[in-house]
Amino acid sequence: MIPSKRLFSAVFLLMPLTAGAASVTLETAVDKGLKADNILKEEAARVGAAKAGADQARLSRYGGFKLKGMYTNGTDPVYAFATAMKQGSFSMASMAAINGPSAAGNYMAGLEAGVPLFTGSAISNAIKMGGLGAEAAQSGYERARAGVTFRITYQWLTVLLRRQLAELGSSTVKAAETELKTAQMLKDKGMVLGSDYYGAEAILSTLRGYSLNWNKALSLEKEKLAITLGMDPTAEVEAEGALSEASYLEKTGGELAAAAAAGRRDIKALEKMAAIAGTSETMQERSLLPVVEAFGTWETNSVNLSDFRSNRLLGLRLTVPLGDPAYFAKKDAARAETSMAASRLDEARRQATIELAEALNNYAAAKESLPVAKETLEKAGQSLELFRPLYRQGRQSVLEVLRAQASVLQAEAAYYETLYKLNLYHAQTLLASETLDAAAVAEMSHKLERK
């Protein structure tokens, strides 16, 4: 038998929301929340920066091209001698004044280019690290997106639960007040003991306290949902849906573990970071290899900006970094970074296994608790329905009736909290196995629609 109070709540849920309230399904809430979330915006910017870094490393193989310009004026003999030769104004008079030259001015403009020919794999490793960094950033973004999706789902479900509890509290208080009005009339006629009446009033006060707290909690959760969706906190936001015994297409623990092992984006990001650390260690080991660069310069010099004389220089440049006293210290530091990256990766894999096990256990516990919560609610409702006629016949105290109403409220609250956990832990399991995608959100949104 379904208590009349539950019937009232079911009818209330079918009523349209208050005019002016913004109503969002889970699917809509996730879509709005993802667009408004600042963490995702930061992660998207990180992805852009990582891709730009990868492009920078790739383009560095083409060397560089510089435009130069400079004006100088001095009396240094070597400078004056070289300047005169560059300008084409050198003469025997210049030789005569070589030990005490007059001030020489020079306008120089030129171009310089260099192309690396061999860098000891430094450029190829930098390109590799840039690509790995971009992939790690993309994986980080996708994992953050899944985390934000879960957070929005949690907030949306919490609003559903708080609204249901607030409605139950309100209907229970109204029913209890009705019983107390009848009891007041019977007490005035001496048909109800004063001790029972005041005990019943105490229970009513407790029920009012529940209702007040649940309504306050509902207001807070709706405000938090509005903030999560990037809306004005004072906006009346409603979660368009209802908690229900949704049945989902469940995968085995082995299937979910395999999905987590193959798809956890945070682990993929750490795998890339470990590869970056290994590549960095390799670069440090090869840092003593020579660097060969082809270069060329072309420049013009003039004393008065009107008669420029040009010259060019082409060549190969070899650089060998010999005698770096910090080489072995740098190598040890790079090896330590590689070891730390490997440890972080191993720990992330371990934590992912724990998270999935906890989520599966929580979901199984909620699922197994649901029949117990339903049975408790049915028994409490039957007890209340039996108490009422006995009370009206004078065979039971109003105190017992209100106790029965309080028991029904507690059973109803426990039932809906179990429904809440069932759906929340389903989402948690999807998050832990990296399967909380748009399709999964759409499925949850559909199954939690108002029927």
Secondary structure, DSSP 8 states (H G I E B T S, - for coil): ---HHHHHHHHHHHS---TT-EEE-HHHHHHHHHHH-HHHHHHHHHHHHHHHHHHHHHHGGG-EEEEEEEEEEE--HHHHHHHHHHHT---HHHHHTTTS---EEEEEEEEEEEEEEE-TTHHHHHHHHHHHHHHHHHHHHHHHHHHHHHHHHHHHHHHHHHHHHHHHHHHHHHHHHHHHHHHHHHHHTT-S-HHHHHHHHHHHHHHHHHHHHHHHHHHHHHHHHHHHTTS-TTS-EEE-------------HHHHHHHHHHH-HHHHHHHHHHHHHHHHHHHHHTTTS-EEEEEEEEEEEESSSSS-EEEEEEEEEEE-----TTHHHHHHHHHHHHHHHHHHHHHHHHHHHHHHHHHHHHHHHHHHHHHHHHHHHHHHHHHHHHHHHHHHTTSS-HHHHHHHHHHHHHHHHHHHHHHHHHHHHHHHHHHHTT--SHHHHHHHHHHTS--
